[in-house]
């Protein structure tokens, strides 16, 4: 993984540009999320046409790419936060001026379908980002104060390498691991295989989570990554807390990830509190982190400059 410039830290009073790269945005949820960002001390600026709808997308590709470029290059903004996930972010990857972004990066915040952007920033450009809250998703529907505090502290550069981040995970295979945090929603990552935007996870401490996926599909996606040889040189896997589906149990999910770890001989830890199942504790991608033999995650560097 290459190293790029780090974004500037996010302080109270700074502008966060909110855009819709994927699915249609619910106006009520957006209003609640924007209000919560304001109460947290930030100044949300909303992209024109953020409530546009085109079937299962928040407008055409050109419209959504226009929002993304606005959010990424708005001079006064220190961060760009997705309104929600869904589908459509991968279609925007060829439509963003990434060279311009790399020259003056800012924090990009989101999860789920926004994984496509986060993984590209971390593994192609070497620019840190935050797997964290979205304005019209968990910011609007979850009242988890610690998760919002974690985002604020991470974005402002307040986290110490000696500080336990999140809560300890459960060991599924192996022991300690250290690498560059990256990853996100497994199904979105898998959709990037074979494209110019496929993430390079060599040396990664790989965070994975998903929602609504039965075990056989999780197994199928992990098998594709393994058989493609793309996980040969990862440092380890940290799995988010996931909700079983279709009558399955959490132990069934644990078994799938444990078997994947054994097949490629890397440590696997389960249950970090981030992703769809909640709470969505912010994680920095593109920075070095370590999980010790007791399942405790430590962030060894900050995602922001200074």
N, C-alpha and C positions, 0 to 999 in steps of 0.2 A: 504494500500500500504506500502511495506517495504521501508527502506532507505538503499541505498548502497553507495559506494564511488563515489565522484564526479570526473569527468575527470579534468585534468590540463587545464588551459586556453590556448587559441590559440593566438599566437603573430605573428606579421609580421616576415617573414623568416622561419616560421615553415612549416613542411611537412604535406601536406594533401594527403592521399592515396585515389585514385579514383578507384572504382570497379564497375562492372556491375552485380547486383543481379537479374535482371528481364529481360526486353526486349532487343532486339538487339540495338546496339549503332550506330548512324550515325557518321561516321568519321569526316565530316565537322563540325557538331555541337560540337563534342568532342573537336576538335582543337580550336574552338572559345571559348568554355567554359574554357579550360585549359589556354588559353592566358589571359582571363579575370581574372582568379584566380591569375595568375602571376602578372598582373598589379596591383592587390589588395595587393600585397606584400607577397603572399604565394608561397610555392614551391610544385607544384603538382607532385606526383609520380603515374604512371599509371600501373595498374595490367597487367601482361602478359595475352594475349589473350582477352583483353577487347572488341575487335571487332569481337570475335567469334559469329557465328550465327547458331542456330538450330531451324528453324521455327520461332515461336513467342518468342523464348528465346535466351539469349546471351550465348548459349552453353548449355551443359548438366548440370544437377543438380550438379554433382561432380565438373565440371569445374567452375561453378558459386560459389559454396561453397568454392572452393579453392581460388578464388579471395577474397571472404569475409573474410576468415581466414587470408589471406595475409594482407589485409587492416587493420584488427582488431589487428594484432600482429606484424606488421612492427615496429621494435624498435624505429626508428627515427620519426615515424609519431605521430602527436598530434591529428589528426582527420581523419576520414574515410568518404568520400563523395560518395554517389551513383552517377553513370553517368546518369541514368534515371530510370523511373518507368516502367509501363507496366503490366506484370504478371510474377510470378515465385518466388517472395521473400518468400512467405509462405512455399514453398517447401524446403527452405534452413534452416528453423528454427531448425530442428533436427540435422543438419549437422555442427553446429558451437559449439565450445568448450566454452560455456557460463561461466562455472566455471573459466576458465583461463581468460576470458574477465573481469569478475567481480573483479579479483585480481588486474588488471591493466587497468582500463577502459580508453577509449578515446572518444572524441565526435564523435557520428555518426550523419550524416547530410543527409537529404533527405525528401521526402514526397511521396504522391500517394501510389504506391505499397510498398514502404519502410516503410509505416505505420506498417506493420507486425513486423519489427524489433524495431521501435521506441516504440510501445505499449508494447512489451515484456520487453524491457529495463526498461521502466517507471514503469510498474505494477508488474512484476515478480522479477526483480533484484533491483529496486529502483535506477537505474542509469539514470541521466539526459541525454537527447539527444536534438537535434535541428530539429524541423520541419521547413525545409528551403530549400535553393537552391540546384539544382543538376547540375553537370558539363556539361552534354550534353542535358540539358533541358532548364530551365529558364536562367541559366548562359549563354547559347548560344543564346537564342532567345529574352530575355527581356533586355531592357536597363534601368531598374528601379534602379537608383543609390541609393535612400533611402533604398530599400530592401536589397541591398548588404551591405550598411553601417550598417543596423540593424543586419545583420548576424555577421559582424565583431565585432561590439560592444558587442553583446550577447556572442559570443564565447570567447571574451577576458575578460569578467567579468566586463565590464564598466557600466552596467545599474544599476541605483539607484531605490530602492523600491518606491521613491517619484515621479518617472518619469512616465508620461503617455506613455504607449507602444502602438504603432500603432495609430489608430484613433477611436473615440468613436463609439460604436455600437448602433443599434436601439433596443429598448425594445419590445419584443413580448409578454412576460408574466413575472410577478413577478418583483423582484427588485435586490438588491445586492446579490452577491454570492462569496464564497471563498473556494478554494480547491486546490488539486494537479492537475496542467494542464496535460492532456493526451488526447488521441484520434487520430484524423487524418481522413483518407479517410473512409467514412462510409461503403462502399461496401467491402473494405478489412477487416475492423474490423468485419463485419458480417460474413465473410468467416471463421473467427477464432472461432466462437461460437461452443461449444461442443468439441473443440480440447484441447490438453494439453497446448496450447499457448493462450488460450482465455484470454483476458485482464480482470483484476479485477479492476473495476472502482469505488469501494466503496470510497467515499470521494473525487471523482474527480470533477474538473471543466472541463467539457468535451467539447473539441473542435471538431467540425464535419464539414466536407466539402466533396464534390464529384464533378464529372464531367460527363456530358452526361446521367444523370439519370432523367427520368421523375418523376413527383410528386408521382405517384402511387407506383413506386418502392422505392422511399425514404420513403414513408408511410409504405410500406411493411417491409422494413428493421427496421425502428424504432419500428414498432409493434412487430416484432420478439424479439427485445431487451427487450421491455416492458413486453411482455407476458412471456418471460423467467425469468423475475424477476431480470434482471441484472442491471437495472437502478434505483432500489429502493432507494439506498443510495448515489446517486450522489449529488453534491452540486448545480449544475446548468449546463446549456448548452450554449456554445458560438458557433455560426454558422459562418463559413467563407462566404465571398462574393461568391455567386454561380450564374452561368449562366443558365437561363431556357432553356429547350429543347422542341422540338416538338410543337412549337406554344404556349407554356405556358408562363406565366408571372412570374416575381419575386414575386409578391404578392401571387401567388399560392404556391410557395416554403415557403414563410413566414407562410402561413396558416398551412401547414403540421407540421412545427416545433413548432408553437404556440400550436396546438392541442396536440402534444406529451408532451409539458411542462405542460399543464393543466392537462393531464391525470395522471401525476406522481407528480404534485404539486411542480415543481422546476422552478426557473427563466430561461428564455430563451432570449438570446440576438442575434441579427442578424447583419452580415455584416463586421466581422473582416477581414481586407485585407490580407488574407493568403489562399494559396491553388492554385487550377488550374486556377481560373478566373483572378488572378493577380490584383494588385501586390502581390507577395508572401513574405509577411513580416515575418521574422523569429520568431518562437515561441519556447520557451523551454518547453519540456515535462519532467515530473518527479520533478517539483519544484512547490512551493506554489505560487498562484496568486489570485488576487481579482478583480472582476468587480464591480464597485460601482453603485449607483442608477442612475447615468447619463450615464452609458454604457462605462465608462473609465476603461481600463485594466491596472493593476499595477502588476509588477512582484516582489513578496515579497522576493525572494531569487534568487541567481545566479545559473546557471546550472554548473558552474565550481568552482573548489576549490580555496581557498585563498581569 
